[in-house]
C-alpha cells in the first residue's frame, strides 16, 4: 500500500495546503515555492503510473487515489488562480476554468454512480492528454505574476478546457448508454415475465378442468353405488 508509486500519489495531496498558503502570504518567494511545488506534483502524476507498471506495483489503492489526487490538485490550483486576479491576464479565461471544475464534479458523480453497479469508467487516451494540458497550463499560470508568458498558459488552458468538455461528454454518453441498456433489459425481463404468466394460465385452466371432471366422475360413481 505504501510503495513508491502510492507515496508519489499521496505527495500530490500533501502539497495542496502549502499551495493554498499563497492566498494568505502574498510574496515573491512563496509564489515561486508554490509554483515549483505544483510543477513537481504535476510531474509525479506521470511517474507514479510509470513506476507502478514497470515495478509491478499496481494496486487497488493506487487506482482509487490517483484520479482523486489529480482532481484535488487541479481544482485547488484553479481556485487559487480564480482567487488571485494577477494570475489571469484575460478575464475571459475564467470560462475554461469553470468548465474544468464542473467537469471534474460531473465525472466524480458518474464514477460513484457506476461503481455502485459494478461498472468501470476507464481513463481514455484523450483524458490523459487533457490532464497534461491542464497541468502545463496551470503550471505556467502559477508563475504568471512573476514571469510574463504572453498568455501562453491561458491559451493552453483553453485547449485543456475544450478537451475537458469533450471527455466529460464522452463519459456522460457512456453512462447514458449504460442506463438505456439497463432500462431496456428491465423491459425485456418484464415482457418475458408477462408472457410466461400468460402461457401458464391455460395449463392451470386445463388442470382445474381435469380436477373438476374427476370430481364429477367420483360423485357420479358414488351416486350409482347408492
Residue frames as a rotation matrix with the C-alpha (Angstrom) as fourth column:
UNK 1
0.567 0.824 0.000 0.00
0.824 -0.567 0.000 0.00
0.000 0.000 -1.000 0.00
UNK 2
0.837 -0.323 -0.443 2.81
-0.140 -0.907 0.396 2.43
-0.530 -0.269 -0.804 0.90
UNK 3
0.189 -0.771 0.609 5.09
0.892 0.394 0.222 1.66
-0.410 0.501 0.762 -2.04
UNK 4
-0.689 -0.616 -0.382 6.88
0.423 -0.770 0.478 4.38
-0.588 0.168 0.791 -4.01
UNK 5
-0.742 0.452 0.495 4.15
0.392 -0.307 0.867 4.94
0.544 0.838 0.051 -6.67
UNK 6
0.297 0.915 -0.274 1.48
0.785 -0.071 0.616 5.34
0.544 -0.398 -0.739 -3.99
UNK 7
0.050 -0.361 -0.931 3.71
0.816 -0.523 0.247 7.68
-0.576 -0.772 0.269 -1.95
UNK 8
-0.924 -0.356 0.139 4.14
0.361 -0.694 0.623 9.87
-0.126 0.625 0.770 -5.02
UNK 9
-0.292 0.907 0.302 0.36
0.501 -0.124 0.857 9.95
0.815 0.402 -0.418 -5.42
UNK 10
0.432 0.429 -0.793 -0.09
0.900 -0.146 0.411 10.86
0.060 -0.891 -0.450 -1.74
UNK 11
-0.489 -0.720 -0.492 2.51
0.727 -0.648 0.226 13.63
-0.481 -0.248 0.841 -2.10
UNK 12
-0.728 0.278 0.626 0.25
0.380 -0.596 0.708 15.41
0.570 0.754 0.328 -4.61
UNK 13
0.407 0.909 -0.086 -2.41
0.531 -0.158 0.833 15.68
0.744 -0.385 -0.547 -1.93
UNK 14
0.255 -0.383 -0.888 0.03
0.942 -0.108 0.317 16.72
-0.217 -0.917 0.334 0.79
UNK 15
-0.744 -0.666 0.056 1.29
0.658 -0.715 0.237 19.77
-0.118 0.213 0.970 -1.16
UNK 16
-0.093 0.789 0.607 -2.20
0.703 -0.379 0.601 21.21
0.705 0.483 -0.520 -1.66
UNK 17
0.738 0.383 -0.555 -2.38
0.671 -0.503 0.545 23.02
-0.071 -0.774 -0.629 1.73
UNK 18
-0.171 -0.880 -0.442 1.06
0.631 -0.442 0.637 24.54
-0.757 -0.170 0.631 1.09
UNK 19
-0.694 -0.026 0.719 -0.06
0.674 -0.373 0.637 25.82
0.252 0.927 0.276 -2.31
UNK 20
0.329 0.925 0.188 -3.15
0.732 -0.376 0.568 27.34
0.596 -0.050 -0.801 -0.70
UNK 21
0.200 -0.323 -0.925 -0.95
0.838 -0.433 0.332 29.32
-0.508 -0.842 0.184 1.71
UNK 22
-0.781 -0.529 0.330 -0.14
0.623 -0.627 0.468 31.67
-0.041 0.571 0.820 -1.17
UNK 23
0.104 0.889 0.446 -3.68
0.670 -0.394 0.629 33.02
0.735 0.233 -0.636 -0.81
UNK 24
0.906 0.291 -0.308 -2.69
0.413 -0.449 0.792 34.49
0.092 -0.845 -0.526 2.55
UNK 25
0.239 -0.895 -0.378 1.07
0.303 -0.301 0.904 35.07
-0.922 -0.331 0.199 2.10
UNK 26
0.937 0.192 0.293 1.43
0.339 -0.278 -0.899 37.35
-0.091 0.941 -0.325 -0.89
UNK 27
0.395 -0.876 -0.277 5.16
-0.490 -0.456 0.743 37.35
-0.777 -0.158 -0.609 -1.60
UNK 28
0.336 -0.366 -0.868 7.52
-0.918 0.078 -0.389 36.59
0.209 0.928 -0.310 -4.47
UNK 29
-0.692 -0.716 0.095 9.28
-0.714 0.659 -0.235 33.76
0.105 -0.231 -0.967 -2.61
UNK 30
-0.432 0.596 0.677 6.06
-0.274 0.629 -0.728 31.99
-0.859 -0.500 -0.108 -1.57
UNK 31
0.619 0.680 -0.394 4.57
-0.569 0.042 -0.821 32.19
-0.541 0.732 0.413 -5.05
UNK 32
-0.009 -0.717 -0.697 7.81
-0.925 0.270 -0.266 30.78
0.379 0.642 -0.666 -6.51
UNK 33
-0.819 -0.321 0.476 7.74
-0.527 0.750 -0.400 28.00
-0.229 -0.578 -0.783 -3.93
UNK 34
-0.001 0.917 0.398 4.07
-0.301 0.380 -0.875 27.18
-0.954 -0.121 0.276 -4.58
UNK 35
0.606 0.202 -0.770 4.62
-0.781 -0.034 -0.624 27.19
-0.153 0.979 0.137 -8.35
UNK 36
-0.405 -0.837 -0.368 7.64
-0.844 0.497 -0.201 24.90
0.351 0.230 -0.908 -8.03
UNK 37
-0.685 0.217 0.696 5.65
-0.367 0.722 -0.587 22.53
-0.630 -0.657 -0.415 -5.81
UNK 38
0.417 0.908 -0.050 2.83
-0.455 0.161 -0.876 22.41
-0.787 0.388 0.480 -8.34
UNK 39
0.329 -0.375 -0.867 5.25
-0.911 0.116 -0.396 21.64
0.249 0.920 -0.303 -11.18
UNK 40
-0.750 -0.653 0.103 6.89
-0.650 0.700 -0.295 18.83
0.120 -0.288 -0.950 -9.17
UNK 41
-0.387 0.701 0.598 3.48
-0.295 0.521 -0.801 17.44
-0.873 -0.487 0.005 -8.17
UNK 42
0.564 0.599 -0.569 2.37
-0.705 -0.011 -0.709 17.52
-0.431 0.801 0.416 -11.82
UNK 43
-0.137 -0.713 -0.687 5.46
-0.897 0.384 -0.220 15.54
0.420 0.586 -0.692 -12.86
UNK 44
-0.808 -0.158 0.568 4.73
-0.469 0.755 -0.458 12.88
-0.356 -0.636 -0.684 -10.23
UNK 45
0.254 0.966 0.056 1.40
-0.648 0.213 -0.731 12.27
-0.718 0.150 0.680 -11.98
UNK 46
0.527 -0.147 -0.837 3.38
-0.746 0.392 -0.538 10.63
0.408 0.908 0.097 -14.79
UNK 47
-0.445 -0.880 -0.169 5.98
-0.677 0.454 -0.579 8.84
0.586 -0.143 -0.797 -12.71
UNK 48
-0.396 0.307 0.866 3.61
-0.746 0.442 -0.498 7.17
-0.536 -0.843 0.054 -10.23
UNK 49
0.712 0.702 0.014 1.81
-0.533 0.554 -0.640 5.33
-0.456 0.448 0.769 -13.03
UNK 50
0.468 -0.620 -0.630 5.04
-0.633 0.262 -0.728 4.52
0.617 0.739 -0.270 -14.89
UNK 51
-0.575 -0.737 0.356 6.75
-0.766 0.332 -0.550 3.14
0.287 -0.589 -0.756 -11.76
UNK 52
-0.032 0.650 0.760 3.68
-0.729 0.505 -0.462 1.15
-0.683 -0.569 0.458 -10.74
UNK 53
0.881 0.387 -0.272 3.55
-0.458 0.558 -0.692 -0.58
-0.116 0.734 0.669 -14.13
UNK 54
0.293 -0.851 -0.435 7.31
-0.588 0.199 -0.784 -1.10
0.754 0.485 -0.442 -14.52
UNK 55
-0.672 -0.572 0.471 7.73
-0.703 0.290 -0.650 -2.45
0.235 -0.768 -0.596 -10.98
UNK 56
-0.421 0.606 -0.675 4.56
0.198 0.788 0.583 -4.49
0.885 0.112 -0.451 -10.98
UNK 57
-0.890 0.037 -0.455 3.25
0.448 -0.123 -0.886 -2.48
-0.089 -0.992 0.093 -8.02
UNK 58
-0.576 0.777 0.255 -0.20
-0.362 -0.522 0.773 -1.62
0.733 0.352 0.581 -9.31
UNK 59
-0.885 0.302 -0.355 -2.81
0.461 0.462 -0.758 -1.76
-0.065 -0.834 -0.548 -6.56
UNK 60
0.036 0.984 0.173 -6.47
0.894 -0.110 0.435 -1.01
0.447 0.139 -0.883 -5.92
UNK 61
0.343 0.019 -0.939 -5.40
0.709 -0.661 0.245 1.74
-0.616 -0.750 -0.240 -3.52
UNK 62
-0.665 -0.681 -0.307 -3.35
0.266 -0.600 0.755 3.42
-0.698 0.420 0.580 -6.23
UNK 63
-0.719 0.466 0.516 -6.13
0.586 0.006 0.810 3.15
0.374 0.885 -0.278 -8.83
UNK 64
0.338 0.880 -0.333 -8.53
0.926 -0.248 0.284 4.70
0.168 -0.404 -0.899 -6.34
UNK 65
0.340 -0.241 -0.909 -6.25
0.578 -0.709 0.404 7.50
-0.742 -0.663 -0.102 -5.12
UNK 66
-0.621 -0.726 0.295 -4.60
0.672 -0.299 0.678 8.56
-0.404 0.619 0.674 -8.39
UNK 67
-0.313 0.525 0.791 -7.64
0.664 -0.475 0.578 10.24
0.679 0.706 -0.200 -10.05
UNK 68
0.708 0.557 -0.434 -8.65
0.692 -0.425 0.584 11.75
0.140 -0.714 -0.686 -6.70
UNK 69
0.053 -0.793 -0.606 -5.19
0.650 -0.434 0.624 13.30
-0.758 -0.427 0.492 -6.24
UNK 70
-0.714 -0.304 0.631 -5.27
0.699 -0.375 0.609 14.69
0.052 0.876 0.480 -9.80
UNK 71
0.119 0.869 0.481 -8.68
0.673 -0.427 0.605 16.26
0.730 0.252 -0.635 -9.35
UNK 72
0.702 0.104 -0.704 -7.78
0.673 -0.418 0.610 17.76
-0.231 -0.902 -0.364 -5.97
UNK 73
-0.291 -0.915 -0.278 -4.54
0.671 -0.402 0.623 19.25
-0.682 -0.005 0.732 -7.30
UNK 74
-0.690 0.065 0.720 -6.10
0.638 -0.415 0.649 20.70
0.341 0.908 0.245 -10.45
UNK 75
0.366 0.922 0.131 -9.19
0.688 -0.362 0.629 22.02
0.627 -0.140 -0.766 -8.65
UNK 76
0.488 -0.256 -0.835 -7.08
0.727 -0.410 0.551 23.62
-0.483 -0.876 -0.014 -5.92
UNK 77
-0.631 -0.776 0.013 -4.86
0.618 -0.493 0.612 25.35
-0.468 0.394 0.791 -8.49
UNK 78
-0.418 0.563 0.713 -7.93
0.650 -0.363 0.668 26.61
0.635 0.742 -0.214 -10.38
UNK 79
0.656 0.660 -0.366 -9.49
0.714 -0.387 0.583 28.02
0.243 -0.644 -0.726 -7.20
UNK 80
0.095 -0.724 -0.683 -6.19
0.692 -0.446 0.568 29.70
-0.716 -0.526 0.459 -6.36
UNK 81
-0.795 -0.417 0.441 -5.89
0.602 -0.450 0.660 31.24
-0.077 0.790 0.608 -9.81
UNK 82
-0.028 0.879 0.477 -9.52
0.665 -0.340 0.665 32.42
0.746 0.336 -0.575 -9.76
UNK 83
0.691 0.299 -0.658 -8.97
0.721 -0.355 0.595 33.95
-0.056 -0.886 -0.461 -6.32
UNK 84
-0.018 -0.778 -0.628 -5.84
0.370 -0.589 0.718 35.87
-0.929 -0.219 0.299 -7.42
UNK 85
0.863 0.505 -0.032 -6.66
0.170 -0.348 -0.922 38.17
-0.477 0.790 -0.386 -10.37
UNK 86
0.367 -0.787 -0.496 -2.97
-0.785 -0.548 0.289 38.93
-0.499 0.283 -0.819 -11.03
UNK 87
-0.469 -0.530 0.707 -2.51
-0.117 0.830 0.545 35.35
-0.876 0.173 -0.451 -12.28
UNK 88
0.069 0.585 0.808 -5.04
0.862 0.373 -0.343 35.84
-0.502 0.720 -0.479 -15.10
UNK 89
-0.860 -0.461 -0.218 -4.31
0.273 -0.776 0.568 38.27
-0.431 0.429 0.793 -17.93
UNK 90
-0.748 0.655 -0.105 -7.70
-0.415 -0.339 0.844 37.96
0.517 0.675 0.526 -19.64
UNK 91
-0.534 0.590 0.606 -10.91
-0.717 0.063 -0.694 37.64
-0.447 -0.805 0.389 -17.64
UNK 92
0.371 0.695 -0.616 -12.45
-0.911 0.401 -0.097 35.51
0.179 0.597 0.782 -20.37
UNK 93
-0.423 -0.631 -0.651 -10.03
-0.444 0.770 -0.457 32.75
0.790 0.096 -0.606 -19.29
UNK 94
-0.619 0.310 0.721 -12.32
-0.701 0.195 -0.686 32.16
-0.353 -0.930 0.097 -16.31
UNK 95
0.361 0.846 -0.392 -14.63
-0.933 0.324 -0.159 30.27
-0.007 0.423 0.906 -18.72
UNK 96
0.178 -0.301 -0.937 -12.38
-0.321 0.882 -0.345 27.21
0.930 0.362 0.061 -19.27
UNK 97
-0.840 -0.482 0.251 -11.55
-0.364 0.157 -0.918 27.24
0.403 -0.862 -0.307 -15.56
UNK 98
-0.274 0.834 0.480 -15.25
-0.849 0.025 -0.528 26.88
-0.452 -0.552 0.701 -14.67
UNK 99
0.485 0.416 -0.769 -15.70
-0.778 0.607 -0.162 24.23
0.399 0.677 0.618 -17.40
UNK 100
-0.344 -0.722 -0.601 -12.88
-0.259 0.688 -0.678 22.17
0.903 -0.078 -0.423 -15.90
UNK 101
-0.863 0.050 0.503 -14.26
-0.502 0.023 -0.865 22.47
-0.055 -0.998 0.005 -12.36
UNK 102
0.107 0.991 0.078 -17.77
-0.932 0.127 -0.340 21.48
-0.346 -0.036 0.937 -13.45
UNK 103
0.344 -0.031 -0.938 -16.47
-0.631 0.732 -0.256 18.55
0.695 0.680 0.232 -15.47
UNK 104
-0.715 -0.675 -0.181 -14.48
-0.299 0.529 -0.794 17.17
0.632 -0.514 -0.580 -12.54
UNK 105
-0.600 0.591 0.539 -17.59
-0.656 0.023 -0.755 17.26
-0.458 -0.807 0.373 -10.35
UNK 106
0.376 0.787 -0.489 -19.67
-0.925 0.289 -0.245 15.61
-0.052 0.545 0.837 -13.11
UNK 107
0.067 -0.428 -0.901 -17.21
-0.478 0.779 -0.405 12.78
0.876 0.458 -0.152 -13.73
UNK 108
-0.887 -0.375 0.269 -16.77
-0.394 0.312 -0.864 12.16
0.240 -0.873 -0.425 -9.99
UNK 109
-0.210 0.903 0.375 -20.54
-0.802 0.061 -0.595 11.76
-0.560 -0.426 0.711 -9.66
UNK 110
0.505 0.377 -0.776 -20.71
-0.808 0.522 -0.272 9.44
0.302 0.765 0.568 -12.67
UNK 111
-0.414 -0.740 -0.531 -17.87
-0.403 0.671 -0.622 7.27
0.816 -0.043 -0.576 -11.33
UNK 112
-0.830 0.132 0.541 -19.60
-0.517 0.180 -0.837 6.98
-0.208 -0.975 -0.082 -7.96
UNK 113
0.198 0.980 -0.024 -22.91
-0.881 0.167 -0.443 6.01
-0.430 0.109 0.896 -9.58
UNK 114
0.477 -0.033 -0.878 -21.37
-0.667 0.638 -0.386 3.44
0.573 0.769 0.282 -11.93
UNK 115
-0.655 -0.755 -0.027 -19.19
-0.524 0.480 -0.704 1.98
0.545 -0.446 -0.710 -9.18
UNK 116
-0.396 0.595 0.700 -22.35
-0.770 0.200 -0.606 1.11
-0.500 -0.779 0.379 -7.24
UNK 117
0.726 0.687 0.027 -23.50
-0.533 0.587 -0.609 -1.08
-0.434 0.428 0.793 -10.14
UNK 118
0.210 -0.765 0.608 -20.00
0.145 0.640 0.755 -2.54
-0.967 -0.070 0.245 -10.72
UNK 119
0.758 -0.015 0.652 -19.41
0.650 -0.054 -0.758 -0.70
0.047 0.998 -0.031 -13.98
UNK 120
-0.062 -0.892 -0.448 -15.99
0.733 -0.346 0.586 0.84
-0.678 -0.292 0.675 -14.57
UNK 121
0.971 0.236 -0.030 -15.28
0.163 -0.752 -0.639 4.16
-0.174 0.616 -0.769 -16.28
UNK 122
0.293 -0.949 0.114 -11.75
0.882 0.314 0.350 3.71
-0.368 -0.002 0.930 -17.67
UNK 123
0.275 -0.320 -0.907 -9.48
-0.116 -0.947 0.299 6.67
-0.955 0.023 -0.297 -18.39
UNK 124
0.863 0.086 0.498 -9.19
0.468 0.235 -0.852 7.31
-0.191 0.968 0.163 -22.12
UNK 125
-0.139 -0.956 0.259 -6.08
0.988 -0.116 0.101 8.46
-0.066 0.270 0.961 -24.01
UNK 126
-0.038 0.203 0.979 -7.77
0.424 -0.883 0.199 11.79
0.905 0.423 -0.053 -24.71
UNK 127
0.921 0.389 0.004 -8.38
0.136 -0.333 0.933 12.23
0.364 -0.859 -0.359 -20.98
UNK 128
0.404 -0.858 -0.316 -4.64
0.816 0.182 0.548 11.76
-0.413 -0.480 0.774 -20.37
UNK 129
-0.405 -0.494 0.770 -3.87
0.804 -0.593 0.043 14.46
0.435 0.636 0.637 -22.92
UNK 130
0.473 0.684 0.556 -6.42
0.235 -0.706 0.668 16.66
0.849 -0.186 -0.495 -21.19
UNK 131
0.888 -0.177 -0.425 -4.63
0.431 -0.002 0.902 16.21
-0.161 -0.984 0.075 -17.87
UNK 132
-0.087 -0.987 0.133 -1.26
0.972 -0.055 0.229 17.02
-0.219 0.149 0.964 -19.48
UNK 133
-0.263 0.061 0.963 -2.62
0.523 -0.830 0.195 20.28
0.811 0.554 0.186 -20.95
UNK 134
0.793 0.601 0.101 -4.25
0.205 -0.419 0.884 21.17
0.573 -0.681 -0.456 -17.63
UNK 135
0.636 -0.605 -0.479 -1.04
0.675 0.137 0.725 20.64
-0.373 -0.784 0.496 -15.65
UNK 136
-0.349 -0.816 0.461 1.09
0.936 -0.326 0.132 22.56
0.043 0.478 0.878 -18.17
UNK 137
0.002 0.443 0.896 -1.32
0.388 -0.826 0.408 25.48
0.922 0.347 -0.173 -18.41
UNK 138
0.913 0.406 -0.048 -1.77
0.181 -0.296 0.938 25.79
0.366 -0.865 -0.343 -14.65
UNK 139
0.318 -0.882 -0.349 1.97
0.891 0.152 0.427 25.49
-0.323 -0.446 0.834 -14.03
UNK 140
-0.504 -0.501 0.703 2.59
0.754 -0.652 0.077 28.46
0.420 0.569 0.707 -16.33
UNK 141
0.234 0.692 0.683 -0.26
0.161 -0.720 0.675 30.46
0.959 -0.048 -0.280 -14.82
UNK 142
0.741 -0.027 -0.671 1.07
0.668 0.123 0.734 29.88
0.062 -0.992 0.109 -11.30
UNK 143
-0.233 -0.914 -0.332 4.10
0.833 -0.364 0.417 31.97
-0.502 -0.179 0.846 -12.32
UNK 144
0.209 0.393 0.895 2.06
0.904 -0.427 -0.024 34.50
0.373 0.814 -0.444 -14.28
UNK 145
0.982 0.190 -0.011 2.58
0.177 -0.890 0.419 37.32
0.070 -0.414 -0.908 -11.80
UNK 146
0.444 -0.891 -0.095 6.33
0.075 -0.069 0.995 36.69
-0.893 -0.448 0.036 -11.75
UNK 147
-0.764 -0.637 0.097 7.12
0.120 0.008 0.993 36.00
-0.633 0.771 0.070 -15.38
UNK 148
0.090 0.790 -0.607 5.15
-0.657 -0.411 -0.632 37.17
-0.749 0.455 0.482 -18.38
UNK 149
-0.515 -0.213 0.830 4.29
0.280 0.874 0.398 34.25
-0.810 0.438 -0.390 -20.65
UNK 150
-0.826 0.223 -0.517 2.30
-0.533 -0.604 0.592 36.48
-0.180 0.765 0.618 -23.07
UNK 151
0.074 0.995 0.069 -0.88
-0.946 0.092 -0.312 34.48
-0.317 -0.042 0.948 -22.42
UNK 152
-0.471 -0.288 -0.834 0.60
-0.635 0.766 0.094 31.10
0.612 0.574 -0.544 -23.41
UNK 153
-0.995 0.081 0.056 -0.63
0.010 0.648 -0.762 29.48
-0.098 -0.758 -0.645 -20.20
UNK 154
-0.306 0.945 -0.112 -4.15
-0.394 -0.233 -0.889 30.80
-0.867 -0.228 0.444 -20.74
UNK 155
-0.040 0.220 -0.975 -4.11
-0.992 0.105 0.065 29.64
0.116 0.970 0.215 -24.37
UNK 156
-0.775 -0.295 -0.559 -3.19
-0.250 0.955 -0.158 26.15
0.581 0.017 -0.814 -23.19
UNK 157
-0.831 0.533 0.159 -5.95
-0.077 0.172 -0.982 26.42
-0.551 -0.828 -0.102 -20.57
UNK 158
-0.007 0.842 -0.540 -8.49
-0.885 -0.256 -0.389 26.98
-0.465 0.475 0.747 -23.37
UNK 159
-0.262 -0.155 -0.953 -7.22
-0.702 0.708 0.078 23.84
0.662 0.689 -0.294 -25.12
UNK 160
-0.983 -0.118 -0.142 -7.46
0.018 0.705 -0.709 21.96
0.184 -0.700 -0.690 -21.82
UNK 161
-0.532 0.847 0.016 -10.98
-0.461 -0.274 -0.844 23.31
-0.710 -0.456 0.536 -21.35
UNK 162
0.070 0.531 -0.844 -12.03
-0.994 0.108 -0.014 22.07
0.084 0.840 0.536 -24.80
UNK 163
-0.517 -0.333 -0.788 -10.54
-0.327 0.928 -0.178 18.61
0.791 0.166 -0.589 -24.18
UNK 164
-0.974 0.177 0.144 -12.14
-0.103 0.221 -0.970 18.58
-0.203 -0.959 -0.197 -20.74
UNK 165
-0.180 0.963 -0.200 -15.57
-0.821 -0.259 -0.510 19.29
-0.543 0.072 0.837 -22.22
UNK 166
0.017 0.150 -0.989 -15.15
-0.848 0.526 0.065 16.56
0.530 0.837 0.136 -24.88
UNK 167
-0.753 -0.371 -0.543 -14.01
-0.076 0.869 -0.489 13.90
0.653 -0.327 -0.683 -22.42
UNK 168
-0.829 0.516 0.215 -16.73
-0.307 -0.100 -0.946 14.88
-0.467 -0.851 0.242 -19.96
UNK 169
0.062 0.871 -0.488 -19.33
-0.974 -0.054 -0.220 14.45
-0.218 0.489 0.845 -22.69
UNK 170
-0.240 -0.224 -0.945 -17.85
-0.571 0.819 -0.049 11.07
0.785 0.528 -0.325 -23.65
UNK 171
-0.983 -0.135 -0.128 -18.08
0.030 0.565 -0.824 9.84
0.184 -0.814 -0.551 -20.05
UNK 172
-0.506 0.862 0.027 -21.63
-0.573 -0.312 -0.758 11.19
-0.645 -0.399 0.652 -19.76
UNK 173
0.054 0.509 -0.859 -22.60
-0.971 0.226 0.073 9.45
0.231 0.831 0.507 -23.02
UNK 174
-0.628 -0.345 -0.697 -21.21
-0.220 0.939 -0.266 6.13
0.746 -0.014 -0.665 -21.76
UNK 175
-0.948 0.303 0.094 -23.24
-0.052 0.144 -0.988 6.49
-0.313 -0.942 -0.121 -18.58
UNK 176
-0.169 0.928 -0.332 -26.41
-0.851 -0.307 -0.425 7.27
-0.497 0.210 0.842 -20.53
UNK 177
-0.141 0.050 -0.989 -25.80
-0.762 0.633 0.140 4.24
0.632 0.773 -0.051 -22.77
UNK 178
-0.922 -0.205 -0.327 -25.48
0.041 0.790 -0.611 2.03
0.384 -0.577 -0.721 -19.69
UNK 179
-0.695 0.717 0.061 -28.70
-0.315 -0.227 -0.922 3.45
-0.647 -0.659 0.384 -18.22
UNK 180
0.003 0.701 -0.713 -30.56
-0.995 -0.066 -0.069 2.90
-0.096 0.710 0.698 -21.51
UNK 181
-0.405 -0.230 -0.885 -29.25
-0.453 0.891 -0.025 -0.67
0.795 0.391 -0.465 -21.78
UNK 182
-0.999 0.025 -0.037 -30.22
0.044 0.438 -0.898 -1.34
-0.006 -0.899 -0.439 -18.19
UNK 183
-0.396 0.912 -0.104 -33.74
-0.605 -0.345 -0.717 0.02
-0.690 -0.221 0.689 -18.69
UNK 184
-0.021 0.340 -0.940 -34.11
-0.945 0.301 0.129 -1.99
0.327 0.891 0.315 -21.93
UNK 185
-0.753 -0.321 -0.575 -33.05
-0.148 0.933 -0.327 -5.17
0.641 -0.161 -0.750 -20.13
UNK 186
-0.871 0.476 0.120 -35.62
-0.112 0.045 -0.993 -4.48
-0.478 -0.878 0.014 -17.42
UNK 187
-0.083 0.875 -0.478 -38.37
-0.907 -0.265 -0.328 -4.04
-0.413 0.406 0.815 -20.01
UNK 188
-0.232 -0.074 -0.970 -37.38
-0.684 0.721 0.109 -7.29
0.691 0.689 -0.218 -21.75
UNK 189
-0.965 -0.152 -0.212 -37.45
0.046 0.700 -0.713 -9.13
0.257 -0.698 -0.669 -18.43
UNK 190
-0.589 0.808 0.026 -40.87
-0.423 -0.280 -0.862 -7.66
-0.689 -0.518 0.507 -17.66
UNK 191
0.036 0.597 -0.801 -42.22
-0.998 0.063 0.002 -8.76
0.051 0.800 0.598 -21.07
UNK 192
-0.540 -0.312 -0.782 -40.82
-0.345 0.929 -0.132 -12.27
0.768 0.198 -0.609 -20.61
UNK 193
-0.980 0.188 0.062 -42.40
-0.001 0.304 -0.953 -12.46
-0.198 -0.934 -0.298 -17.15
UNK 194
-0.249 0.942 -0.227 -45.78
-0.759 -0.335 -0.558 -11.37
-0.602 0.033 0.798 -18.57
UNK 195
0.003 0.214 -0.977 -45.60
-0.883 0.460 0.098 -13.92
0.470 0.862 0.190 -21.41
UNK 196
-0.828 -0.362 -0.429 -44.60
-0.122 0.862 -0.492 -16.66
0.548 -0.355 -0.758 -19.00
UNK 197
-0.797 0.584 0.155 -47.55
-0.216 -0.037 -0.976 -15.82
-0.564 -0.811 0.156 -16.76
UNK 198
0.005 0.828 -0.561 -49.91
-0.944 -0.181 -0.276 -15.82
-0.330 0.531 0.780 -19.73
UNK 199
-0.215 -0.148 -0.965 -48.63
-0.660 0.751 0.032 -19.18
0.720 0.644 -0.259 -21.00
UNK 200
-0.983 -0.166 -0.075 -49.09
-0.049 0.637 -0.769 -20.70
0.176 -0.752 -0.635 -17.54
UNK 201
-0.508 0.850 0.142 -52.77
-0.747 -0.352 -0.565 -19.71
-0.430 -0.393 0.813 -17.39
UNK 202
0.199 0.615 -0.763 -54.06
-0.869 0.471 0.153 -22.30
0.454 0.632 0.628 -19.97
UNK 203
-0.503 -0.454 -0.735 -52.14
-0.079 0.872 -0.484 -25.05
0.860 -0.185 -0.475 -18.18
UNK 204
-0.970 0.175 0.169 -53.74
-0.184 -0.073 -0.980 -24.02
-0.159 -0.982 0.103 -14.90
UNK 205
-0.164 0.970 -0.179 -57.16
-0.963 -0.197 -0.182 -23.97
-0.211 0.143 0.967 -16.56
UNK 206
0.034 0.120 -0.992 -56.64
-0.559 0.825 0.080 -27.47
0.828 0.552 0.095 -18.00
UNK 207
-0.829 -0.397 -0.393 -55.54
0.101 0.585 -0.804 -28.75
0.550 -0.707 -0.445 -14.60
UNK 208
-0.773 0.599 0.211 -58.54
-0.497 -0.364 -0.788 -27.11
-0.395 -0.714 0.579 -12.97
UNK 209
0.059 0.813 -0.579 -60.86
-0.982 0.152 0.114 -28.61
0.181 0.562 0.807 -15.60
UNK 210
-0.288 -0.251 -0.924 -59.35
-0.221 0.956 -0.191 -32.07
0.932 0.150 -0.331 -15.06
UNK 211
-0.996 -0.086 -0.034 -59.83
0.018 0.176 -0.984 -31.76
0.090 -0.981 -0.174 -11.32
UNK 212
-0.440 0.898 0.011 -63.45
-0.812 -0.392 -0.433 -30.67
-0.384 -0.199 0.901 -11.83
UNK 213
0.134 0.487 -0.863 -64.20
-0.818 0.545 0.181 -33.54
0.559 0.682 0.472 -14.22
UNK 214
-0.603 -0.412 -0.683 -62.55
0.004 0.854 -0.520 -36.07
0.798 -0.316 -0.513 -11.89
UNK 215
-0.924 0.322 0.205 -64.64
-0.272 -0.180 -0.945 -34.75
-0.268 -0.929 0.254 -9.01
UNK 216
-0.086 0.943 -0.322 -67.81
-0.989 -0.120 -0.087 -35.09
-0.121 0.311 0.943 -11.11
UNK 217
-0.055 -0.004 -0.998 -66.92
-0.477 0.879 0.023 -38.70
0.877 0.477 -0.051 -12.05
UNK 218
-0.907 -0.332 -0.260 -66.26
0.075 0.481 -0.874 -39.58
0.415 -0.812 -0.411 -8.41
UNK 219
-0.669 0.725 0.164 -69.59
-0.588 -0.382 -0.713 -38.08
-0.454 -0.573 0.682 -7.39
UNK 220
0.083 0.711 -0.699 -71.39
-0.957 0.252 0.142 -39.94
0.277 0.657 0.701 -10.19
UNK 221
-0.413 -0.317 -0.854 -69.82
-0.160 0.948 -0.275 -43.27
0.897 0.023 -0.442 -9.13
UNK 222
-0.998 0.051 0.030 -70.86
-0.024 0.102 -0.994 -42.71
-0.053 -0.993 -0.101 -5.51
UNK 223
-0.334 0.938 -0.097 -74.39
-0.865 -0.345 -0.363 -41.91
-0.374 -0.037 0.927 -6.62
UNK 224
0.026 0.301 -0.953 -74.56
-0.750 0.636 0.180 -45.00
0.661 0.710 0.242 -8.83
UNK 225
-0.769 -0.372 -0.519 -73.42
0.037 0.785 -0.618 -47.24
0.638 -0.495 -0.590 -5.92
UNK 226
-0.838 0.508 0.199 -76.12
-0.349 -0.219 -0.911 -45.84
-0.420 -0.833 0.361 -3.70
